[in-house]
Amino acid sequence: MRDHFKVDEWKVIEEGFDKNYNRVTESIMSLGNGHMGLRGNFAEEYSGDSLQGTYIAGVYYPDKTIVGWWKNGYPEYFAKIANAANFIGIDLKIDGIKVDLSKEQFSDFKRVLNMREAYLKRSFTLILDDNQVAISEIRFLNQKKKETAVVKYSVESLNKDVEIEIKPYLDGNVRNEDANYGDFFWKNIEQMNNKKISRLTMETKKSGFVVSTAMDWDININDYQLNKISSENYIADKISFKAEKNDKIVLNKYAAVCTNRDYKKDETPEKAAQKVNEAASAGYENLFAEHKEAWAVIWQESDIKIEGDPAAQQGIRFNIFHLNQTYTGHDPNLNIGPKGFTGEKYGGLTYWDTEAYCLPFYLATHSQEVARNLLLYRFRHLEKAKENADKLDLNGALYPMVTINGEECHNEWEITFEEIHRNGAIAHAIKDYVDYTGDREYIKDFGFAVLAEISRFWADRAHFNPRKNKYMILGVTGPNEYENNVNNNWYTNKIAAWTLKYTLENRDYLENNYPEEYKSWSDELNLTKDEFEHWQDMIDKMYYPYLEEFDIYAQQDSYLDKEQKTVKDLDQNDIPLHKNWSWDKILRSTYIKQADVLQGIYYFKDEFTKESTARHYDFYEARTVHESSLSPCIHSIIAAELDREDKAYELYLRTARLDLDNYNYDTDDGLHITSMAGTWMSIVKGFAGFEVKDDRPYFRPFLPEAWNSFAFKIVFRDRRIKVKIGKEKLIFILEAGEALIINVYEDDYKLTSSEKLVIEK
Amino acid sequence: MRDHFKVDEWKVIEEGFDKNYNRVTESIMSLGNGHMGLRGNFAEEYSGDSLQGTYIAGVYYPDKTIVGWWKNGYPEYFAKIANAANFIGIDLKIDGIKVDLSKEQFSDFKRVLNMREAYLKRSFTLILDDNQVAISEIRFLNQKKKETAVVKYSVESLNKDVEIEIKPYLDGNVRNEDANYGDFFWKNIEQMNNKKISRLTMETKKSGFVVSTAMDWDININDYQLNKISSENYIADKISFKAEKNDKIVLNKYAAVCTNRDYKKDETPEKAAQKVNEAASAGYENLFAEHKEAWAVIWQESDIKIEGDPAAQQGIRFNIFHLNQTYTGHDPNLNIGPKGFTGEKYGGLTYWDTEAYCLPFYLATHSQEVARNLLLYRFRHLEKAKENADKLDLNGALYPMVTINGEECHNEWEITFEEIHRNGAIAHAIKDYVDYTGDREYIKDFGFAVLAEISRFWADRAHFNPRKNKYMILGVTGPNEYENNVNNNWYTNKIAAWTLKYTLENRDYLENNYPEEYKSWSDELNLTKDEFEHWQDMIDKMYYPYLEEFDIYAQQDSYLDKEQKTVKDLDQNDIPLHKNWSWDKILRSTYIKQADVLQGIYYFKDEFTKESTARHYDFYEARTVHESSLSPCIHSIIAAELDREDKAYELYLRTARLDLDNYNYDTDDGLHITSMAGTWMSIVKGFAGFEVKDDRPYFRPFLPEAWNSFAFKIVFRDRRIKVKIGKEKLIFILEAGEALIINVYEDDYKLTSSEKLVIEK
């Protein structure tokens, strides 16, 4: 729904409350700080439609698999991030009337997500029979003290003296709406509520994650803090008092959420108590100040500034904001869930989205450690990936389609068993990282093992077809999930052969440069010369389906046997196909959900002439419906490479405000976090033509007509470069780090900190 | 498990009780009479492992679909035959001790299924501390009075006088073990228990089937009937009395089960009362006598007698027995469920098994009406079949994979949407029926509409490929379910083109012979000349994948791209593949679950030379693992045609005693009813080479070496022919009906009632 939120360059603003749109707004207004997150729910009671959601990074429940018909190889469970104890809750009564916006009258409702400073503010005026009461709430999840959350809740009676009852609480009685069998995921470990502390400690069933949530609070009237009552029977979380008209009542609620992911199980509750005490001592203002400071640093590195198009500005900042809320990169056991902390759908914590779409964003906007941790995540799951392959009776490592701990969670045979190209993206991410950072040590220390085991998988999964003297990979689903169980998906065959090649290159590199470490890996992995020869033979004889009459690669063997239709032939009422067509009709159609052959050209563009890229682009873009939010960005980048600027911009627009405008009518389920990186890519890799080759940044920028300029930062090997693309000139500024060579439109320039580089167009 | 049951030509005998094998034995010992059936459960309490099952034909519950991931086009529910009120229950206490064979000691346990007379007898001696008690039970479901069941329960104390408490009861608290969400399928309508009547009336939720079960009983000591107590508070179903040592206590329990499928809802309970009164008046002996008489007639028409091999004799009679228990053919709203009345697995009431495997049995062993009713079943579902097609955005009729009322129940896209060849089997069954019976009126009255709508489906589902100037059918699953989503499955393309051809032939026939009726159909179905031309074009230009180097048809376009392995290459430990291999590995292998190309050759054998058939057989048999019980019979018949007698016999053996020997370790779930017809086909169509061509029976028999002779009956156009194949001669006897010409080994003979035809070998 366009125009629900007001356009503002740094804020998302909801003026007036639309209860039918509340779930969408809750998703949009989610907060997260890498450690935890919550949807934009109200602090006070709301009995209308809402998805109450509080999520703690890495805390999951293994939800028993649900299928119609079991297939050998399916996983036993789907890991779901467990909806955790609600710590923002505050019950409020005014003269005995419980405040609940689904029941009471109100006016001047406003909910504002401040992206620059990462807080949520909400205000409204309650309309009672004989009075009006101004209520407002500010909350943030401290970006520096990850376990700390703060809610500032303000009440002011505008017309008369009132009796106020206010009750901050913790609520562990929460469920995941998408539980397969309605299971309650938690068991209660400890519930304390006395004058010293309010604390709730719960443990996920089966997976044994302990989450301890503690709260403290103070309440103030006109800046005068009420003493807590300290009798033995005092109930810490409820207080009633008289307030005079225009008294300013402010409740500061502090919460701390600690888990046994970070502490010993026994010590976790005590840690939560300690953290909440520290927070209460520091106080709202101090906590807020350090929070804002942390976000200023984030924006300094990752902001994109667009001039002349406030809606685009809001859109890209919204995406960058949520990416930074979801993953901060300091814990190699975490990853980028498809919904982040904004909803429950899909479960799991990572898809191939991380490597294929998110890694470039984190590489270019954060320190090297962050991208490295994303890679280490997979390294740590190598044994599990070998188990996944073994379940399919295959050698080597098969990284999962969806996982949280390395074990496969997904249970559709055509995806789980067949969408094996994901393995290639995980290998390619290693190359991306090494090329960008120059950190070849990573190969020696970790990357080579992952590459070798993935190569082993490909070697076993492909087979030699003596009739054609070629290696083939049958029965796969490519990135285009609108075809299943196809033979010789070009992208899959290509990335498989590429993996083998890159593995052998790195083998040679290690053997020559780190013979000792190479020997050690070789022994540990039990690598043999025969194996390397087999891999080389596969590289030499990999089969690539080709369409002679179009002079392009075929998406898969039988693609041209389909009834040839293009997007132009579609009735607009049939779009999106996945909602309007039977699965049977979709599968048999030529329509492509998501970049597939073009995904490969995006990875291996140097192997294609511009003419060849254009032929592939023209053929496949005409058939691609982009019903995955991960698709348009790739087409956009390729259109940019082909100097088709209008088309690049048009494709960028398709996801630029995907969630803000609820374009797919599913933002109520949560935000499309991983696709947010795609819009970033469209701008930085597409419009600015940024890439890293031969150890230096390359740029090939153009400015979309609708914009006056755009500017972004690149973190590259301990430097920070600011890039501004204007109508008449390009400006490059080295904001931090040592001088370096950059390449713009095929020319090299030396960029130094003393002088900005200005290139007239 | 071989040898669990004693071999006997007319009985299945369990001597001694194996509690771990009880579910299998319960399946084996099931009784049915077309209207209702029950597993071989004990009448008295048994608290050990058991699947209590009572099923009423056509009474189902629409069980909400369970899937991991929804696909557009899936059905909302899976129809499950509802486990209905248990009417055999009898609680027995001897001196206060409740008889329960999982708790008490016993000896001389024997359970005997008498197939000739269709009853179940069970006997054992209870061993108490100071006494032994002989207990026996006989039960049958009256074959003539379909709603009537009788249990005769006998007790004799062998060592001392005892206090006996006996309580016959009805129990409606029954569940389907395989309910998707644990739903209870029934609601209670009425529960009566007074001196006049014990009756339980229940209604299935959602589907609204009312089942009223009434019981009456008498109890006799040494043939002296005890009076029922008639006080107001008398509880009709419990009686206690003293019995002296060696008194012969006999309880005759009568039950009647009536449903609103046969009566008005309001009248159903009254009907049940009436039927049970009639039964009680007639008494055990009379009811049993008429039951045996009815079964004598069944055996007269459908028995196969094998001399020299009692195990084979028992096996084939077991199959014929259960086929006749499952479906009697008098109700065109019923069909042949895959488990009959012997279990709950799979749900639904019909698969394509009915047309492809069962129809020939019923055609050859029952009056024409029975096969006709099987066809009418599909005619009545034509509108539903059109809805099924429409759900996939296709024209015409798509008969369901699984159904009970015409609506599709199955929910795997690769089966539900893709295993469309089922439509062809339903068309071909019309040809089978017409060829066998000569009843071309059926085409005029019903068959043509079905053929035309199926043809319409094929016309929409296939598409013209201009590059190859051929029609193709993409994205199907053939009869071989170990490949999914393949292109141009030869069998599917073949039966599609054949359907079009047969429809056009019948169109011409109707137009020429019944112009008025033709006009009427043509108007009703809105058939056009363009449509007929399109169908003809499809027939002319259908694409059939061919393997030049083997000079045979390919199972599907890419079959030869697979790594070519044959059954000989398999490790025996990997068999059955569906238990030992991942689904991924199965799909990519060359291994074929079930006759696929050979299924087509079986249907269209006249189009193949013997040499060509042999080439196809050699290629595909080498790759077929026969992991469907419906597969070996087709290969056996083709082997017989190729005079490969040993192979034909070997393939026959694979399913001849499938359930009796629990060959697939799944008989605990119920019997493989539809595959039972396959063994019948192996003998009659394979060994005896029986078929109907040009309005006459053809035979081309051979005798398996292991046998001395085999004999069977054929019902053919109001005649009954007995055929006996001996070592030295073949004997044909016309037992009923007018003289006719039969063909044996390509020679015609006149068969008359006055003289048997003896052909020396």
Interface residues (C-beta under 8 A of the other chain):
Chain A: T65 I66 V67 G68 W69 K71 N72 G73 K391 L392 D393 L394 N411 E412 W413 E414 F417 E418 H463 N465 R467 K468 M472 L474 G475 N484 N485 V486 N487 D557 S558 L560 D561 K562 E563 H578 K579 W581 S582 W583 D584 K585 I586 L587 R588
Chain B: T65 I66 V67 G68 W69 K71 N72 G73 K391 L392 D393 L394 N411 E412 W413 E414 F417 E418 H463 N465 R467 K468 M472 L474 G475 N484 N485 V486 N487 D557 S558 L560 D561 K562 E563 H578 K579 W581 S582 W583 D584 K585 I586 L587 R588
